[in-house]
Amino acid sequence: MATAGGRHVVEGEIGEEDKKPLSPVVKKTEDQMDVVEELIGMIENVKSIGEFRKTQRKECQSLVRRLKLLLPFLEEFRDLDKPIPEAALECLNKLKKAFISAKKLLTTCHCGSKIYLAFETEAIMVRFHSVYAKISRALDGMPYEELGISDEQKEQVELMRAQIRRSRSRADTQDMEFTMDLMVALSTENDRNADIASVERLANKLALRTVEELKAETLAVRRLVKERRGHNAEGTQQITLLLKKFQKFAAVPETGALDDPLMPKTRKKCASAVEIPHEFLCPITLEIMIDPVIVATGQTYERESIQQWLDSGHRTCPKSGQELTHLSLAPNFALRNLIRQWGTKNNFQLFTKEASANPKNPVTEDDGEILSLVQNLSSSQLDVQRSAVEKIRILSKESPANRILIASSGGIQPLVQLLSYPDSKIREHAVTATLNLSIDESNKKLISSENPIPAIIEILQSGTVGAKENSAAALFSLSMLDENKATVGDLNGIPPLVLLLKNGTIRGKKDAVTALFNLCLNHSNKSRAIEAGIVTPLLSLLEDRNLDMIDEILSLMLLLASNPEGRQEIGQLSFIETLVNFIRDGTPKNKECATAVLLQLGSNNSNLILAALQYGVYDHLVEVTKSGTDRGRRKANSVLQLMSKAEQIP
């Protein structure tokens, strides 16, 4: 070891051809190498985190993969037998902070609330970009040559940094169908089949269908409420509202294991505060069982709870998720006697209720009636057909179990055939029953295989008022399948929906908006909707306070604004003024949606940004950046940046 100018250098490291100054170096110590070991340990740790939430799974997997690219570099760094330049130590410490942020983010995406992560998709993406920026900055100035790092590892690190730059340059994309489902599901109305379909679709996408999944989500929401400490109360209420809707859809009792996450969790205890054996508790409610019964998988449940689960159309075991080979419930007399003996011994009061001698069978009771009705759909007598299709319509609305039973009894094919029947009343009943059945995802595919869309469009054009409304809702439901989006457009189904948007009842207009939104997720359908004159009635509906669908309409406008023809139609000064009014006076969600539309329009036409400035939007945008929703704040900041650039244009 020799010294030069007060710096420690390694003999033989500098040749005559390389006289550039080196970074100060320090002797490698245990503490310094601990940082390297810690970084390696964190990468190994995130590799074993496990499954990530579906909404962020792809981004999480990309982040883990990029962190793993740094592993060979860090291992080579660890094995170096030479002093470490101070510049390298500074990079390592910055990298440690970046890794801590990455680990925290990945952990949130692994076990955080699924509903929260769905609500905050864009905010989570901002956190991913922040992590990437920290990693990239930490690796700036890493003295590879002084360290003696191999070219291979240097190239690997630079490859990872290039991937980071590409990922950060990509524009954020919003799952618009998912966003519309959230809006519809959070609607205060609960009786529209479109709302039920949205809740079911969200439950499927977020994997929140079984009791076990909902228990885990309830605990995650409770942790979120505790962490927020009262902040963002509106967002927390929305998350809780949606959780309750999922619980209701899954037929989870309102009391018991899944209490309101906003309320302190309390348990009623007996005087002796004795601990109840785990095997005495119903897996659904976590309450002691009074009338335990055994299902096909051998699992035991409280009769009332499992009956409610089955009545809601579920055909799986709530605990195991296994398909039930039959729906019979066998009394578990042995366990019931054990529970009663334990209750007597421990002075535990059991609120006994006599088991029904003939417990309700959710399928066999209606089995014969539904089978008979399905057969009558093909009757040669008009009155018999009309009566059968009307009853099928009612039964298909009542419960998921009935929807499954009607389909399994062969009811879909004759119903679709009746969509083209000359009798207007039969057509209305048939299209409404088809809508009801399509709420079930498997039924949706069965219905689509019968090619019902031409007949539904015909009813939309010439049916009664109620038939037109339910036809629009049926197209909304069926267009959840991508192939049906294109089919509706190809069969000229867009213009009659636009006509319903102009002339329909309030309910008809709502069904038209949701259907058109779904259909316009297909690129070709955007042009078709614009050609059909969708923009004028949408602008008119923004002034209709009775409709209460401002956010949905603005979201549809955002879709149309991604199309050049749509921007031409929408980008009028009067509409810019309307957007400014919503940004000034609307609800937080109104402001968010209006700002997003303004950003889309202004990104393609700076004159519209200048027009918004003239309408006084600047101060309102600044307010949104301070008190708006997370997405609203980000969109507002982006619009303000556009304004800054627009004002500099000569």
Disulfide bonds with the S-S distance in Angstrom:
none
